[in-house]
Amino acid sequence: MTVMNTQICPLCGNDHCKQRDQNHHRPFFECDHCALVFVPTEFHLSPDEEKAIYDYHENDPADAGYRNFLQRLTIPLIDRLPKGARGIDVGCGPGPALAAIMIEAGFSCSNYDPFFAPNKQLLKAHYDFVTATEVVEHFCHPADGFAQLFSLVKPGGVLGLMTKTIPELQRFSDWHYTRDLTHVSFYAPRTLGYIANQYHCELEILRSDVAILTRR
């Protein structure tokens, strides 16, 4: 498959993104404006191919290791929320563990997932907190994906993200995160800063895979 020398960034619209690297026959392009690294759409999996991979995920809400992983986000998130806050976990997957953690902590939390919990009525409401854990790297169209996430967040509310930010690498294609064929959008700290600016948020990058954006 022939690949264009330049691509349009699916987050900020910059039309002079150049190829950074390649693996598994997938090229990776980098935006010099917002620093997003992305796979062109012609190399994305179909929805059926994606779901076949997600069906193998074992995200058991009772699994202590998985809950510990999610607590990288839930612990600082809980510290920032008022009593009785209402939220939604977007992209909860087949094992909605994060909502269980938040409910145990005294909050209400719904689950939405286009494959496993596709109740679109939940996307018409507004929430004190929205979480997306290991989700945004799957966004085929990140501009649309973040627009939807922020449409759910009340003024003063928070969006909690878990996604691995791009480390300093000699070869991007050597990064293990790029080997998952469902991962098509990769974010640098500067990318998260761009998103925060677009949506008038305060950005806190708490670790290399956790960020909280608070709407002003």
Contacts in CASP RR format, 6 or more apart in sequence:
PFRMAT RR
TARGET T0000
AUTHOR 0000-0000-0000
METHOD contacts of the structure
MODEL  1
MTVMNTQICPLCGNDHCKQRDQNHHRPFFECDHCALVFVPTEFHLSPDEE
KAIYDYHENDPADAGYRNFLQRLTIPLIDRLPKGARGIDVGCGPGPALAA
IMIEAGFSCSNYDPFFAPNKQLLKAHYDFVTATEVVEHFCHPADGFAQLF
SLVKPGGVLGLMTKTIPELQRFSDWHYTRDLTHVSFYAPRTLGYIANQYH
CELEILRSDVAILTRR
1 42 0 8 1.000
1 43 0 8 1.000
3 19 0 8 1.000
3 27 0 8 1.000
3 40 0 8 1.000
3 42 0 8 1.000
4 40 0 8 1.000
5 18 0 8 1.000
5 19 0 8 1.000
6 15 0 8 1.000
6 16 0 8 1.000
6 17 0 8 1.000
6 18 0 8 1.000
6 29 0 8 1.000
7 17 0 8 1.000
7 29 0 8 1.000
7 38 0 8 1.000
7 40 0 8 1.000
8 14 0 8 1.000
8 15 0 8 1.000
8 17 0 8 1.000
9 15 0 8 1.000
9 17 0 8 1.000
9 29 0 8 1.000
9 31 0 8 1.000
9 33 0 8 1.000
9 34 0 8 1.000
9 36 0 8 1.000
9 38 0 8 1.000
10 36 0 8 1.000
10 38 0 8 1.000
10 41 0 8 1.000
10 139 0 8 1.000
10 140 0 8 1.000
10 141 0 8 1.000
10 142 0 8 1.000
10 143 0 8 1.000
10 185 0 8 1.000
11 31 0 8 1.000
11 34 0 8 1.000
11 36 0 8 1.000
11 38 0 8 1.000
11 142 0 8 1.000
11 143 0 8 1.000
11 146 0 8 1.000
11 185 0 8 1.000
11 191 0 8 1.000
11 194 0 8 1.000
11 195 0 8 1.000
12 31 0 8 1.000
12 33 0 8 1.000
12 34 0 8 1.000
12 36 0 8 1.000
12 143 0 8 1.000
12 194 0 8 1.000
13 31 0 8 1.000
13 33 0 8 1.000
13 143 0 8 1.000
14 31 0 8 1.000
14 32 0 8 1.000
14 33 0 8 1.000
14 34 0 8 1.000
16 32 0 8 1.000
17 29 0 8 1.000
17 30 0 8 1.000
17 31 0 8 1.000
17 32 0 8 1.000
17 38 0 8 1.000
18 29 0 8 1.000
18 30 0 8 1.000
18 32 0 8 1.000
19 27 0 8 1.000
19 28 0 8 1.000
19 29 0 8 1.000
19 30 0 8 1.000
20 28 0 8 1.000
20 29 0 8 1.000
20 30 0 8 1.000
20 37 0 8 1.000
20 172 0 8 1.000
21 27 0 8 1.000
21 28 0 8 1.000
21 171 0 8 1.000
21 172 0 8 1.000
21 173 0 8 1.000
22 28 0 8 1.000
22 173 0 8 1.000
23 173 0 8 1.000
23 178 0 8 1.000
23 179 0 8 1.000
24 179 0 8 1.000
24 181 0 8 1.000
25 43 0 8 1.000
26 39 0 8 1.000
26 43 0 8 1.000
26 178 0 8 1.000
26 181 0 8 1.000
27 39 0 8 1.000
27 40 0 8 1.000
27 43 0 8 1.000
28 37 0 8 1.000
28 38 0 8 1.000
28 39 0 8 1.000
28 172 0 8 1.000
28 173 0 8 1.000
28 178 0 8 1.000
28 186 0 8 1.000
29 37 0 8 1.000
29 38 0 8 1.000
29 39 0 8 1.000
29 40 0 8 1.000
30 36 0 8 1.000
30 37 0 8 1.000
31 37 0 8 1.000
31 38 0 8 1.000
33 194 0 8 1.000
34 190 0 8 1.000
34 191 0 8 1.000
34 194 0 8 1.000
35 166 0 8 1.000
35 187 0 8 1.000
35 188 0 8 1.000
35 190 0 8 1.000
35 191 0 8 1.000
35 194 0 8 1.000
36 142 0 8 1.000
36 185 0 8 1.000
36 186 0 8 1.000
36 187 0 8 1.000
36 188 0 8 1.000
36 191 0 8 1.000
37 166 0 8 1.000
37 172 0 8 1.000
37 185 0 8 1.000
37 186 0 8 1.000
37 188 0 8 1.000
38 142 0 8 1.000
38 184 0 8 1.000
38 185 0 8 1.000
38 186 0 8 1.000
39 183 0 8 1.000
39 184 0 8 1.000
39 185 0 8 1.000
41 140 0 8 1.000
43 184 0 8 1.000
44 140 0 8 1.000
44 184 0 8 1.000
45 53 0 8 1.000
45 181 0 8 1.000
45 182 0 8 1.000
47 115 0 8 1.000
50 115 0 8 1.000
50 138 0 8 1.000
50 182 0 8 1.000
51 115 0 8 1.000
53 181 0 8 1.000
53 182 0 8 1.000
54 93 0 8 1.000
54 94 0 8 1.000
54 115 0 8 1.000
54 116 0 8 1.000
54 182 0 8 1.000
55 94 0 8 1.000
57 93 0 8 1.000
57 94 0 8 1.000
59 66 0 8 1.000
59 93 0 8 1.000
59 94 0 8 1.000
59 95 0 8 1.000
59 97 0 8 1.000
60 66 0 8 1.000
60 95 0 8 1.000
60 97 0 8 1.000
61 67 0 8 1.000
61 95 0 8 1.000
61 96 0 8 1.000
61 97 0 8 1.000
61 100 0 8 1.000
63 97 0 8 1.000
66 97 0 8 1.000
67 97 0 8 1.000
67 101 0 8 1.000
70 97 0 8 1.000
70 98 0 8 1.000
70 101 0 8 1.000
70 133 0 8 1.000
70 162 0 8 1.000
71 101 0 8 1.000
72 162 0 8 1.000
72 206 0 8 1.000
72 207 0 8 1.000
72 209 0 8 1.000
72 210 0 8 1.000
73 98 0 8 1.000
73 131 0 8 1.000
73 133 0 8 1.000
73 160 0 8 1.000
73 161 0 8 1.000
73 162 0 8 1.000
73 210 0 8 1.000
73 212 0 8 1.000
74 98 0 8 1.000
74 101 0 8 1.000
74 102 0 8 1.000
74 105 0 8 1.000
76 206 0 8 1.000
76 210 0 8 1.000
76 212 0 8 1.000
77 102 0 8 1.000
77 129 0 8 1.000
77 131 0 8 1.000
77 158 0 8 1.000
77 160 0 8 1.000
77 212 0 8 1.000
78 102 0 8 1.000
78 105 0 8 1.000
78 107 0 8 1.000
80 158 0 8 1.000
80 212 0 8 1.000
80 214 0 8 1.000
81 107 0 8 1.000
81 128 0 8 1.000
81 129 0 8 1.000
81 158 0 8 1.000
82 128 0 8 1.000
84 106 0 8 1.000
84 107 0 8 1.000
84 108 0 8 1.000
84 128 0 8 1.000
85 107 0 8 1.000
85 108 0 8 1.000
85 128 0 8 1.000
85 129 0 8 1.000
86 107 0 8 1.000
86 108 0 8 1.000
86 109 0 8 1.000
86 127 0 8 1.000
86 128 0 8 1.000
86 129 0 8 1.000
87 102 0 8 1.000
87 107 0 8 1.000
87 108 0 8 1.000
87 109 0 8 1.000
87 110 0 8 1.000
87 127 0 8 1.000
87 128 0 8 1.000
87 129 0 8 1.000
87 130 0 8 1.000
87 131 0 8 1.000
88 109 0 8 1.000
88 110 0 8 1.000
88 111 0 8 1.000
88 112 0 8 1.000
88 122 0 8 1.000
88 125 0 8 1.000
88 127 0 8 1.000
88 129 0 8 1.000
88 130 0 8 1.000
88 131 0 8 1.000
88 152 0 8 1.000
89 96 0 8 1.000
89 98 0 8 1.000
89 99 0 8 1.000
89 102 0 8 1.000
89 109 0 8 1.000
89 110 0 8 1.000
89 111 0 8 1.000
89 112 0 8 1.000
89 130 0 8 1.000
89 131 0 8 1.000
89 132 0 8 1.000
89 133 0 8 1.000
90 112 0 8 1.000
90 113 0 8 1.000
90 130 0 8 1.000
90 131 0 8 1.000
90 132 0 8 1.000
90 135 0 8 1.000
90 149 0 8 1.000
90 152 0 8 1.000
91 111 0 8 1.000
91 112 0 8 1.000
91 113 0 8 1.000
91 114 0 8 1.000
91 116 0 8 1.000
91 117 0 8 1.000
91 132 0 8 1.000
91 133 0 8 1.000
91 135 0 8 1.000
92 98 0 8 1.000
92 99 0 8 1.000
92 111 0 8 1.000
92 112 0 8 1.000
92 113 0 8 1.000
92 116 0 8 1.000
92 117 0 8 1.000
93 113 0 8 1.000
93 115 0 8 1.000
93 116 0 8 1.000
93 117 0 8 1.000
94 116 0 8 1.000
95 116 0 8 1.000
96 111 0 8 1.000
96 113 0 8 1.000
96 117 0 8 1.000
98 109 0 8 1.000
98 131 0 8 1.000
98 133 0 8 1.000
99 109 0 8 1.000
99 110 0 8 1.000
99 111 0 8 1.000
102 108 0 8 1.000
102 109 0 8 1.000
103 109 0 8 1.000
107 129 0 8 1.000
110 119 0 8 1.000
110 122 0 8 1.000
111 117 0 8 1.000
112 118 0 8 1.000
112 119 0 8 1.000
112 122 0 8 1.000
112 123 0 8 1.000
123 148 0 8 1.000
123 151 0 8 1.000
123 152 0 8 1.000
125 152 0 8 1.000
126 152 0 8 1.000
126 153 0 8 1.000
126 154 0 8 1.000
127 152 0 8 1.000
127 153 0 8 1.000
127 154 0 8 1.000
127 157 0 8 1.000
128 154 0 8 1.000
128 157 0 8 1.000
128 158 0 8 1.000
129 153 0 8 1.000
129 157 0 8 1.000
129 158 0 8 1.000
129 159 0 8 1.000
129 160 0 8 1.000
130 149 0 8 1.000
130 152 0 8 1.000
130 153 0 8 1.000
130 158 0 8 1.000
130 159 0 8 1.000
130 160 0 8 1.000
131 159 0 8 1.000
131 160 0 8 1.000
131 161 0 8 1.000
131 162 0 8 1.000
132 149 0 8 1.000
132 159 0 8 1.000
132 160 0 8 1.000
132 161 0 8 1.000
132 162 0 8 1.000
132 163 0 8 1.000
133 161 0 8 1.000
133 162 0 8 1.000
134 162 0 8 1.000
134 163 0 8 1.000
135 161 0 8 1.000
135 162 0 8 1.000
135 163 0 8 1.000
136 142 0 8 1.000
136 145 0 8 1.000
136 146 0 8 1.000
136 161 0 8 1.000
136 163 0 8 1.000
136 185 0 8 1.000
136 187 0 8 1.000
137 163 0 8 1.000
137 164 0 8 1.000
137 177 0 8 1.000
137 183 0 8 1.000
137 184 0 8 1.000
137 185 0 8 1.000
137 186 0 8 1.000
137 187 0 8 1.000
138 182 0 8 1.000
138 183 0 8 1.000
138 184 0 8 1.000
138 185 0 8 1.000
139 145 0 8 1.000
139 146 0 8 1.000
139 184 0 8 1.000
139 185 0 8 1.000
140 184 0 8 1.000
140 185 0 8 1.000
142 185 0 8 1.000
146 195 0 8 1.000
146 198 0 8 1.000
146 199 0 8 1.000
149 159 0 8 1.000
150 159 0 8 1.000
150 199 0 8 1.000
150 215 0 8 1.000
153 159 0 8 1.000
153 215 0 8 1.000
154 215 0 8 1.000
155 215 0 8 1.000
155 216 0 8 1.000
156 214 0 8 1.000
156 215 0 8 1.000
156 216 0 8 1.000
157 214 0 8 1.000
157 215 0 8 1.000
158 212 0 8 1.000
158 213 0 8 1.000
158 214 0 8 1.000
158 215 0 8 1.000
159 201 0 8 1.000
159 212 0 8 1.000
159 213 0 8 1.000
159 214 0 8 1.000
159 215 0 8 1.000
160 210 0 8 1.000
160 211 0 8 1.000
160 212 0 8 1.000
160 213 0 8 1.000
161 192 0 8 1.000
161 210 0 8 1.000
161 211 0 8 1.000
161 212 0 8 1.000
161 213 0 8 1.000
162 209 0 8 1.000
162 210 0 8 1.000
163 187 0 8 1.000
163 209 0 8 1.000
163 211 0 8 1.000
164 177 0 8 1.000
164 208 0 8 1.000
164 209 0 8 1.000
165 187 0 8 1.000
165 188 0 8 1.000
165 189 0 8 1.000
165 191 0 8 1.000
165 192 0 8 1.000
165 205 0 8 1.000
165 208 0 8 1.000
165 209 0 8 1.000
165 211 0 8 1.000
166 172 0 8 1.000
166 175 0 8 1.000
166 186 0 8 1.000
166 187 0 8 1.000
166 188 0 8 1.000
167 175 0 8 1.000
167 208 0 8 1.000
169 175 0 8 1.000
172 178 0 8 1.000
177 183 0 8 1.000
177 186 0 8 1.000
178 186 0 8 1.000
189 205 0 8 1.000
192 203 0 8 1.000
192 205 0 8 1.000
192 211 0 8 1.000
192 213 0 8 1.000
193 203 0 8 1.000
195 201 0 8 1.000
195 203 0 8 1.000
195 213 0 8 1.000
196 202 0 8 1.000
196 203 0 8 1.000
196 213 0 8 1.000
199 213 0 8 1.000
199 215 0 8 1.000
200 215 0 8 1.000
200 216 0 8 1.000
201 213 0 8 1.000
201 214 0 8 1.000
201 215 0 8 1.000
201 216 0 8 1.000
202 213 0 8 1.000
202 214 0 8 1.000
202 216 0 8 1.000
203 211 0 8 1.000
203 212 0 8 1.000
203 213 0 8 1.000
204 211 0 8 1.000
204 212 0 8 1.000
204 213 0 8 1.000
204 214 0 8 1.000
205 211 0 8 1.000
206 212 0 8 1.000
END
